[in-house]
Amino acid sequence: MRPGTTPFIAALDGNNGLRQFISHAPIHEGNTITVNYNGNGVAEAFYQSVAYWCSDDVNALYPNFKLTPAIAMFLNTVIRMEKYRFSFGRKWHLERMQEAKIYLPAQPSGEPDWDFMERFLKSRPFSSQI
């Protein structure tokens, strides 16, 4: 990989998954969540605000709702709570992700309460840094 300006997201457990910047054009849009399904950081979830390229060990999750950085941080925390179920030997590949259930605050209608998640995260200390 040649040095460049496109973030390369790998299956790392820190640094927002960023391994390096490469010269390839991005293959994924920003405002998405990446989840590692292999490597040292299985079930680590990170918010990607800008377009990027990611390794084969990372799933890019595209929202079908209005994703904000605050909601993404809330979801990342909930996704990471599933980490104990998976390891290097038991990968959280796409099929297992599609079967997995994560529990979110809900409205009386049963729909996720995105406003609550946004307000909750913004009420936390240092939330202005998001």
N, C-alpha and C positions, 0 to 999 in steps of 0.2 A: 504494500500500500504506500502510495506516495503522499507526502504531506500536502495538506490543503486546508479548506475551510469548512468542510462538511463533517459534523460530529459523527463518529463511528461508535455506536452503542454495543457493548459486549456483555457477556454474562458475568458481570462483576458485582460485588456486594457493596460497592461504595462509589463515590464520585459521580452519582447519578447514572452509573453505567457507562460513563464516557471513558473510552480507551484511548482515543486519539482523534485528531482531525485529519481527514483524508481528501484526496483530490477528486473522487467520484462525485457525481451529482446525487443528491438525496433520493432515496426510494420511498421514504415515508414522510407524511405530512407532520408538521408540528401540531401541538395541542392534542397529543395522544399519550397513552400510557404504555410503557414497555414493561414486560414481566419476563424474568429469566426462568427458563424451564430446565436448564442444565448448568453445570459448572458449580463453582463455590457459592454462588448467590441464588440458588433455586428459590423461587417465590419472592424475590426482591422486585418491587414495583417502583417505577420512577416516572415522573411527569416529564415529557419532552415538549418544550415550548416552541422549538424551531424544527424545521425539516432535518432529517437525519438518514443515515444508513445504519442497519443493525446486522449483527451476526445471525447465523442460523440457530443459535441457542437462545434467542430472544423472540418472544411474540409481541407484535405491535397491536395494541387494542385501540380500535377506532370507536369513538362514542356514537351512539344513536340518540343522543340527547345533548343539550348545551353544556359542554364541559368548560369549567373555569379552573384556574390554577388552584383555588381553594377546594373545590369539589374533588379535583384530582388528588390533592394531598390527603383528603379524607378517605378516598377510595384506596389509595396506596397503602394506608395504614390497615384498612380492613383486609386487603389482599395479602399483606405480609403476615397477618394473623394465621393464614393457612400454611405457613412455612413448616410447621411441625409435622405436617402430613407427607412432606416430600423431602428428598435428599438426592445426592448424586446418583444413587442406585435406583431411586424411584422418581423419575422425572415427572414434572408437571407439564407434559406435552399438551398440544392443542385439544386433543380428544378429552383428556382429563379436565382441562379447563372448562370445556363446554358442558361437562357433567357436574362440575363443582357448583355449589351454592354459597354465595356470600350474603350475609344478612345485613340489611341497611335500614335506617330509620324510614318508616313508611307513613304515608297519609292514610286517612280512613278508607280511601278507595283501594288501598293496596299498592299504589304507585310509590316509587321511591320519593322521599321528601328532600328534593334537591335544595330547596330554600333553607331548610333546617341545617343541612350539611354545610352550606355556604356560611350561614350565620354562625354556626358553632365554631368552624375553623377560624373565622375572622375575629371571634371573641377570645382566642387564645393569645397568650403572651408571644410577642415577636411575629404575629401574623402579618404585620405591615411589611415584613421582609419577603413575603411570597410574591 
